[in-house]
Amino acid sequence: MEPLSENKIVIITRKTRLDDLIARFNSVSQAKFYVEHLGADFSDYEKEHSDYILAVRQASELLSAIGRIHVLDREYLTNYIFGPNDVVVAIGQDGMVANTLKYLSGQSLLGVNPSPDRWDGVLLPFYVKDLPLVIPEVIRGQRGHREVTIAAARLNDNQELLAVNDFFIGQKSHVSSRYQIEYAGFTEAHSSSGIIVSTGLGSTGWFKSILTGAQGVVGKISGNDFTIESNDDFSWDSEYLYYSVREPFPSNNTGTELVFGKITKQQPLKITSQMSENGVIFSDGIEKDFLEFNSGMEAVIGLSGKKGLLVV
């Protein structure tokens, strides 16, 4: 059977919880002893692992009949060079789809749910059985896509970090983050639990939690119903971001005026670190994917200029 395309189909995989336990305790039996000693159900780890391995194997078999395949663990994404016409298939959870997307440059990405009974999968609209139908349509250009806006954090030493869901900017430990924020022509010194910058794709995650918490606090204090301005139009391809400061502390030296706002191409957000150590900017909830952000460093947060393409 002739392949439909000479371009690669790249399958992105991840380690399971069981893989991580085995790496930590050197064997399945040791991992089992540890988990069961704590009163947890080890069979759930085994089932998740076996379901995932089966999904990857079946996907590989189905896709090998369509074109050349390459299986890549997500920890190698930072160093992998994708071909311009590669089709990328991420098998895992929503977070892995988002993490993969920021390393692509216009390639089509499909999210595959390996365990529908386990994961809701907002970004995982496909199952393994769908691949023989969907992938040929993608290769022929007959399948729809949704564009995803990607955020960028650029430091004054020319380092750059991208985010598909959100950025966290602040201390990596649970102490106050100190920085100067500049937005819409105003500047203010802050002491807070850090800043969250969200894309439209990430607006139902950390960003939603912050708004919900703020709404609940204000409602309790006022004794009245309180509704934050609706962000229902904050879609995946929105040409703006939102920033929100977590737990800003008012004092003689720190303010609380610049705690929420919209970031656009014309109106970026500038932050200058005043943290002597442990200041970081990390993206998409992955603390290992970070830039150091200590005293004197400046970060400009805005739109990256490129779009992700999610197959629907």
N, C-alpha and C positions, 0 to 999 in steps of 0.2 A: 504494500500500500504506500503510495507516494505521500509524503507529508504535505500538509496544507501550506506550510511556511518554512523557510530556511531560518527565520528568526527564532531566538530562544524563547521558551516558556520557562520563567524562573519561579520556582516554588519556594516561598519563604516559610521556614518552620521555626519553632521555638522549643526550648526545653520545657518539659512538664515539671510539675511539683515533685514527682517521684524522681526524675532525673536530678533535680537539685538536692533532694535528700540523699540519693546514692553518692553524689559528689561530696556531700558533707560527711557521711558516715561510712563510706567505702563499700557498702554492700546493701542488698535489698533486706537481708535478715536484720542487719543492724538498724536500718531505717525503720523497719517494722517494729522492732523492739522499742525504739525511741517513741514512735507515734502512739503505739498501744499503751506504753507505760504512762503516757499523759492522758489516757482515756479516750483517745480519738479513734475513728474508724479507718483503719489502714486500707480496707477494701475499696474505699472511695478513691484513694490515691491510685490504686492499681487499675480501677475501671477507667478513670480519666486518662491514664497513661495508655492503656490498651486501645481505647477508643481513638485517641489521637494518632497513635502509630498506625492503626488500621486506616484512618482517613488519609494520612500522608501516603501510605503504600497504594491505596486504591487510586488516589489522584495521580500519582506518578505513572501507574499502569495505564490509566485512561488517556493521560496527556501525551505519553510516549508514542501513541498511535497517531497523534496529530502533528507533532513537531519535536524538535530537539528540546530536551528538558535539562534544567540544572537545579539541584536542590541546595538551598543556601540557608544556614542558620542565621537568625536575625542579628546575632552578635557580630557578624562579619559585614553587615550592611554598610558600615562607614567606609570600608575599603573596597567595596565591590563596584566595578564599572559596568553599568547597564548599557546595552546597545539601544540606539534610538528607537528601534521598532520592537524591542522585547515586550512580551506580555507578562505581567507579574501577578502571581496568585499567592495571597497570604492566607495561610491556614492557621487559625488561632482565635484569639479574642479581639475585641474592638481596638484595644490599645496597640496591638501589633500592627493592625492596618494603618492606624495613624502614624506610628513610628516608621513604618516602611515608606509611607507616602512622601515624607520630607526628603528622602534620599533619591527620589525619582525626578526626572526632567521631562515630563510630558508623556511618559509611558502609561499605558492602561493598567489599572490595578483592580483586581477582584478580591473581595473578602469572602472566605469560605468558612462556614460554621461547622466544626468537626463534631460538635455535641449539642444539637438543638435543644435537648432536654436539660442542658446545663447552662448554656449561655444564651442570653436574649439576642445579642448580635445585631445592634443597630447598624453597624458597618459590615455585617456579615450576611448579605441577602441571599447567598448561594449555598447549596449543599454540594458535596462531591459528585453526586449523580447528575447535577446540572452541567458539569464542565464540558462533556462532549457536545452539548448544544451551544453553550455560551461562547466558548473559546473560538470556534470557527467563525462565529458572527463577529467577534471582536477583531479577528485577523482580517476579515473581509470589510471591516468598517461599517458593519450593519447593526452594531449594538450601541445603545445610548450611554452617555456618560453624565456625571454630575461634576461640575467644577468645584474645587475646594480652595478657598483662600488660605495662604500660608503666611504666618507672621515671621518677622526677622528681628533679631537683636544684634546690633552692630556696636562693637566696642571701639574706643579711640586708638587701640593698637591693631585695628583691622581684623580682629577675630569676628566671626559671625556664627550665630546659632539660629536654626529655624525651628518653628513650632507649628504643628497642625492643629492641636487642641488649645494649648495654653503655655504661657511662661510663668514660672515662679521666680521672683527677684527678691533676694533678702539673705538672711542668715540660714545656713544649713542645719543649725541647732536651734533649740527652743529658747532663744534669747532675742532681745529687741534688735531689729534691723534699723540701722541709721544711714540715712542718705538724704540727698537734696533732690527734689523733684521739680521739673520745669515743664509747664504745660500751658498752652494758650496765652503765652506772654507773661505768665506769673511763675514765681519761684517760691518754694517753701521747703524748710527743713522738716524731716519726718522721723519719728520713732514709732515703729509699728511691727506687726508680725509678718511684714513683707507685702509685696504687690503681686496680684494675679492679672495677667493680660490674656484675654480670651479671644479666639477666633469664633466665627459662626458655628463651625463644626463642634467646637468645644463648649458651646454655650449651654448645653444641657448637662454638663459635668460640674467641674469645680466652680465655674462662674454662677451656675444656678444655685449651688449650695450657699454661696456668699450672699446672693440676693435674698434667698429664702431666710437665711439667718438674720439678715438686717431687717427684713420685713417682720419677722417674729419679735425681735427685740423692740422695735419701734412700736409695734402694736401693743405689746405688754406695758411699755412705759406710758403710752398715751391713753390706753384703755379703749382705743377706737380701732376700727378696721383701717388697715393701712395697705395700700397697693403701690408697689414700685412701678414706675413707667414700664409698660409692656415692651418686651424685646422679641415679640413673635415674628417680626420681620428680619431678625438676625439670622440669616440663612447661611448655608455652607459657603456660598460664593459672594457673600457681602464684602464690599470694598472698604471695610473698616473693621476695627477691633474695639474692644472695651477694656479699660483697666479699672481695677478696684483695689483699694488699699485695705488690708486686713488689720482690724483693731488699731487704728491710729490713736496715738496718745497725745493729748494736748498738754503743753507745758510752757514755761517762759521761753524756751528755745525751739519748740516744735509746734507746728500748726496742724490743722485738720480741715483745711478748705479744699485742697486739691486731692480728694479721695476717690473720685469716680469721674470717668469721662470717656468720650469716643475718640479713637485714634484713626486718623485718615492719612492719605498721602500728603495732604496739605498741612495736617496738624499731627506731627509725631509726638512721642513722649520721650523726654530726656531725663535720665537719672544719673546722678553722680554719687558714687559710693563714699560713705564716711565710716566704713567698717574696716577695722585694722586687720582682721583675719576672718576666715570662714564665710565671707560673702560669696554668693553664687547666683548664677542665672541658670536654671535648668528647664528643660522643655518636656511637655507631654507626660509629666509624672514620672519621668525616668531620671533619678538622681545621678546616675552615672554619666548621663548626657548633659554636661554642664560646662559653663565658663566660670573661671574665678572672677570675682567682682569685689575687689578690696579697695582700700583708700586711694582716691585719685582717679580711679577708673570711671569712664563715662560710657553710658549705653544709650543708644538711640533706638527706640522700639517703633517699628512701623510695619508696612506690608513688604513682603519679600520680592514682589515683582514676578513671581511664577505661580502657576496654578497646579494643583494636583488634579488627577482625572480618575474618579471612581466609577467603575462599570456598574450599571444598574439594570 
